């Protein structure tokens, strides 16, 4: 019989192999920790988007516009949301507020909820029922859209709620399935442009002629694409009416 130590899994480790096994185990653990750290630092910064519960409940008054996605043009703001600003709205979960906002289109309404914010992009997640959106006294009109011409843009189609801060990172292929579920629930979609358009990298994206984002575009969500369309300024928000025939994956 050989005197060399021999490892058998169901027997105690031989004395001559214990040191090697301990060293191998320690190196394996260090290697896994280093790999995890390397993977983490290699990921894109998810950004500062978040639910801003620290701001408290936000309640403002404004004029509702359907683009077809509901916007509100603020006429009476507060310390956080100023008069003259325009923002998108959503409901809890993966759903929009189309059904609640449509009866108030063109009218003055009071809206209340929690802000989601990423940079200069924000959205209000409305409270449930009439506490979230209801007709209000006052006068106002939907601002006349300003035509900014036809543009060819490169970037990414995202759902506006997760991008604004409901999820992190809220963009990229890892978020594709979640984003499509939000879009199917009528959450307003946002195009993130690689280059600023009239000073903004975030544009509400719609179909042509005031229609909802075409379902064909869902296959391109969370991917780097190029697309052409008409850009208009609605209040303080840019709206990009895409031409679906020009939508393509970027090289």
Secondary structure as the mmCIF struct_conf table of DSSP 4:
data_model
#
loop_
_struct_conf.conf_type_id
_struct_conf.id
_struct_conf.beg_label_comp_id
_struct_conf.beg_label_asym_id
_struct_conf.beg_label_seq_id
_struct_conf.end_label_comp_id
_struct_conf.end_label_asym_id
_struct_conf.end_label_seq_id
BEND BEND1 UNK A 4 UNK A 4
TURN_TY1_P TURN_TY1_P1 UNK A 9 UNK A 10
BEND BEND2 UNK A 11 UNK A 11
HELX_LH_PP_P HELX_LH_PP_P1 UNK A 12 UNK A 14
HELX_RH_AL_P HELX_RH_AL_P1 UNK A 15 UNK A 42
BEND BEND3 UNK A 43 UNK A 43
HELX_LH_PP_P HELX_LH_PP_P2 UNK A 44 UNK A 45
BEND BEND4 UNK A 48 UNK A 48
STRN STRN1 UNK A 50 UNK A 51
HELX_RH_3T_P HELX_RH_3T_P1 UNK A 53 UNK A 55
STRN STRN2 UNK A 58 UNK A 66
BEND BEND5 UNK A 67 UNK A 69
STRN STRN3 UNK A 70 UNK A 76
BEND BEND6 UNK A 79 UNK A 81
TURN_TY1_P TURN_TY1_P2 UNK A 83 UNK A 84
STRN STRN4 UNK A 86 UNK A 90
BEND BEND7 UNK A 92 UNK A 94
HELX_RH_AL_P HELX_RH_AL_P2 UNK A 98 UNK A 102
TURN_TY1_P TURN_TY1_P3 UNK A 103 UNK A 104
STRN STRN5 UNK A 105 UNK A 105
TURN_TY1_P TURN_TY1_P4 UNK A 106 UNK A 106
BEND BEND8 UNK A 107 UNK A 107
STRN STRN6 UNK A 108 UNK A 118
TURN_TY1_P TURN_TY1_P5 UNK A 119 UNK A 120
STRN STRN7 UNK A 121 UNK A 126
HELX_LH_PP_P HELX_LH_PP_P3 UNK A 127 UNK A 127
BEND BEND9 UNK A 128 UNK A 128
HELX_RH_3T_P HELX_RH_3T_P2 UNK A 129 UNK A 131
TURN_TY1_P TURN_TY1_P6 UNK A 132 UNK A 132
STRN STRN8 UNK A 133 UNK A 135
BEND BEND10 UNK A 137 UNK A 138
HELX_LH_PP_P HELX_LH_PP_P4 UNK A 142 UNK A 145
STRN STRN9 UNK A 146 UNK A 159
HELX_RH_AL_P HELX_RH_AL_P3 UNK A 160 UNK A 161
HELX_RH_PI_P HELX_RH_PI_P1 UNK A 162 UNK A 166
BEND BEND11 UNK A 167 UNK A 169
BEND BEND12 UNK A 172 UNK A 172
HELX_RH_3T_P HELX_RH_3T_P3 UNK A 173 UNK A 175
HELX_RH_AL_P HELX_RH_AL_P4 UNK A 176 UNK A 184
TURN_TY1_P TURN_TY1_P7 UNK A 185 UNK A 186
HELX_LH_PP_P HELX_LH_PP_P5 UNK A 187 UNK A 188
STRN STRN10 UNK A 189 UNK A 197
TURN_TY1_P TURN_TY1_P8 UNK A 198 UNK A 199
STRN STRN11 UNK A 200 UNK A 206
HELX_RH_3T_P HELX_RH_3T_P4 UNK A 208 UNK A 210
HELX_LH_PP_P HELX_LH_PP_P6 UNK A 211 UNK A 214
HELX_RH_3T_P HELX_RH_3T_P5 UNK A 215 UNK A 220
TURN_TY1_P TURN_TY1_P9 UNK A 221 UNK A 222
BEND BEND13 UNK A 223 UNK A 223
STRN STRN12 UNK A 225 UNK A 234
TURN_TY1_P TURN_TY1_P10 UNK A 235 UNK A 236
STRN STRN13 UNK A 237 UNK A 242
HELX_RH_3T_P HELX_RH_3T_P6 UNK A 244 UNK A 246
STRN STRN14 UNK A 248 UNK A 249
#
